[in-house]
Amino acid sequence: MTAVDENLNPLDKDLHVRNNFDQTTRKYLLSVLSDALIEEHRRYPTHMSEPLARLLVWCQRRPLAEQYAVKAEGDGRFRLIIFSGVRGHKPVYVSEENFATIQEARHGAFLLHIRDLTGK
């Protein structure tokens, strides 16, 4: 531990470790991200590769305000929402896009996570 780290309070140290872990994880995910990996997710496999499993875990462990979810509409279609991360504030729709199946909607949410990961 450096002298700077020793002067941080425990909460700051925790945040520092989490940020460092997230940076390392993002580097790995960017190194394995490919069109084939995205296609593997789109096909909705029952047995997925390790890189896809790690990417999905990263998606699920993001802070609540960075989480996407699928909302079923009354007409049987599906839309994507994002949580506010603040108690009492409702989620908001990500876009006007509708999906015919829940699998298509989940893949749409996955693509949003990819966009967040790559910054594109």
JOPE-V562720 format. One record per residue. N is the residue number from 1. SS is DSSP state (H for helix, E for strand, L for the rest). OMEGA is omega in radians with two decimals (999 if undefined). Layout:
N/SS/OMEGA ; N/SS/OMEGA
This chain:
1/L/3.13 ; 2/L/3.13 ; 3/H/3.13 ; 4/H/3.14 ; 5/H/-3.12 ; 6/H/-3.13 ; 7/L/-3.13 ; 8/L/3.05 ; 9/L/-3.06 ; 10/H/3.14 ; 11/H/3.10 ; 12/H/3.11 ; 13/H/3.11 ; 14/H/3.11 ; 15/H/3.13 ; 16/H/-3.14 ; 17/H/3.13 ; 18/H/3.12 ; 19/H/3.12 ; 20/H/3.11 ; 21/H/3.14 ; 22/H/3.11 ; 23/H/3.13 ; 24/H/3.13 ; 25/H/3.13 ; 26/H/3.11 ; 27/H/3.13 ; 28/H/-3.09 ; 29/H/3.10 ; 30/H/-3.13 ; 31/H/-3.12 ; 32/H/-3.11 ; 33/L/-3.13 ; 34/L/3.07 ; 35/H/3.14 ; 36/H/3.12 ; 37/H/3.10 ; 38/H/3.11 ; 39/H/3.09 ; 40/H/3.12 ; 41/H/-3.12 ; 42/H/-3.14 ; 43/L/3.09 ; 44/L/-3.07 ; 45/L/3.04 ; 46/L/3.06 ; 47/L/-3.07 ; 48/L/3.11 ; 49/L/3.13 ; 50/H/3.13 ; 51/H/3.12 ; 52/H/3.11 ; 53/H/3.13 ; 54/H/3.12 ; 55/H/3.13 ; 56/H/3.08 ; 57/H/3.11 ; 58/H/3.12 ; 59/H/-3.07 ; 60/H/-3.08 ; 61/L/3.10 ; 62/L/3.10 ; 63/L/-3.07 ; 64/H/-3.12 ; 65/H/3.12 ; 66/H/-3.12 ; 67/L/3.04 ; 68/E/3.11 ; 69/E/3.12 ; 70/E/3.11 ; 71/E/3.09 ; 72/E/3.10 ; 73/L/-3.13 ; 74/L/-3.11 ; 75/L/3.11 ; 76/L/3.10 ; 77/L/-3.09 ; 78/E/3.09 ; 79/E/-3.14 ; 80/E/3.09 ; 81/E/3.03 ; 82/E/-3.12 ; 83/L/3.14 ; 84/L/-3.08 ; 85/L/-3.14 ; 86/L/-3.14 ; 87/L/3.10 ; 88/L/3.09 ; 89/L/-3.08 ; 90/L/3.01 ; 91/L/3.12 ; 92/E/3.09 ; 93/E/3.13 ; 94/L/-3.14 ; 95/L/3.10 ; 96/L/-3.08 ; 97/L/3.08 ; 98/L/3.11 ; 99/E/-3.10 ; 100/L/-3.11 ; 101/L/3.12 ; 102/H/3.10 ; 103/H/3.10 ; 104/H/3.13 ; 105/H/3.11 ; 106/H/3.09 ; 107/H/3.06 ; 108/H/3.08 ; 109/H/3.10 ; 110/H/3.13 ; 111/H/3.07 ; 112/H/3.07 ; 113/H/3.09 ; 114/H/3.10 ; 115/H/3.12 ; 116/H/-3.14 ; 117/H/-3.05 ; 118/H/-3.10 ; 119/L/-3.11 ; 120/L/999
